[in-house]
Amino acid sequence: MRADDLLTWNRATPFVPYRIRFNSGRTFDIRHPEMIRVGRTAVTLFTFVGDPIDPFERMEMLSRILIESVEPIDTPAAA
């Protein structure tokens, strides 16, 4: 997947949470723009215990060419 495609999702205003699906079947839910950094050949995904402004708990670097799809996360409608 191209970097520009991921950056379009991440820079959307307002931000819409999205799910990245890798061809291995793994998925990652991006619920805040600070949870992902897009590089030339890889994406770095951050896991937070609290708010994304807190220090991250875990970091994982994955190849962009292994991304199969990106889709919005269904969020429940406000009552």
MOPE-V606559 format. One record per residue. N is the residue number from 0. PHI is phi in radians with two decimals (999 if undefined). NEAR is the number of other ideal C-beta (glycine too) atoms within 8 Angstrom. D_CENTER is the distance of its C-alpha to the mean C-alpha in Angstrom with 1 decimal. Layout:
N_PHI_NEAR_D_CENTER + N_PHI_NEAR_D_CENTER
This chain:
0_999_7_12.8 + 1_-1.26_6_13.8 + 2_-1.04_9_12.1 + 3_-1.06_6_13.4 + 4_-1.10_9_11.7 + 5_-1.17_16_8.1 + 6_-1.14_9_9.7 + 7_-1.08_8_11.4 + 8_-1.11_11_8.5 + 9_-1.29_11_7.5 + 10_-1.72_7_11.2 + 11_-1.01_8_12.4 + 12_-2.18_4_15.3 + 13_-1.28_4_15.2 + 14_-1.15_8_11.4 + 15_-2.02_8_10.6 + 16_-0.97_11_8.0 + 17_-2.45_11_6.4 + 18_-2.04_12_6.3 + 19_-1.77_14_6.0 + 20_-1.94_11_9.6 + 21_-1.67_12_11.4 + 22_-1.18_6_15.1 + 23_-1.43_5_16.1 + 24_1.77_6_15.0 + 25_-1.18_6_12.3 + 26_-2.25_8_9.3 + 27_-2.34_8_6.3 + 28_-1.60_8_5.8 + 29_-1.77_14_3.6 + 30_-1.77_6_7.2 + 31_-2.70_9_7.8 + 32_-1.00_8_7.4 + 33_-1.32_8_8.7 + 34_-1.45_11_6.2 + 35_-2.48_13_5.2 + 36_-2.18_6_8.3 + 37_-1.77_9_9.1 + 38_-1.91_9_12.5 + 39_-1.15_4_15.3 + 40_-2.15_6_15.0 + 41_-2.50_9_12.1 + 42_-2.04_13_8.5 + 43_-1.93_11_8.8 + 44_-1.89_13_6.7 + 45_-1.99_12_8.8 + 46_-1.95_10_10.3 + 47_-1.99_12_12.7 + 48_-1.41_5_15.9 + 49_-1.97_4_16.6 + 50_-1.26_5_15.2 + 51_-1.10_8_12.6 + 52_-1.49_4_15.8 + 53_-1.31_8_17.2 + 54_-1.05_3_17.2 + 55_-1.33_8_14.3 + 56_-1.54_6_15.6 + 57_-2.53_6_13.9 + 58_-2.31_8_12.2 + 59_-2.42_7_11.5 + 60_-1.87_7_11.7 + 61_-2.29_11_11.3 + 62_-1.23_6_13.0 + 63_-1.16_14_11.5 + 64_-1.23_6_14.6 + 65_-1.58_9_13.7 + 66_-1.35_14_11.0 + 67_-1.58_6_13.0 + 68_-2.78_6_11.3 + 69_-2.31_11_8.7 + 70_-2.51_7_10.1 + 71_-1.17_7_10.4 + 72_-1.50_10_10.8 + 73_-1.17_4_14.5 + 74_-1.90_5_15.5 + 75_-1.12_4_19.2 + 76_-1.20_4_21.5 + 77_-1.21_3_23.2 + 78_-1.44_2_26.8
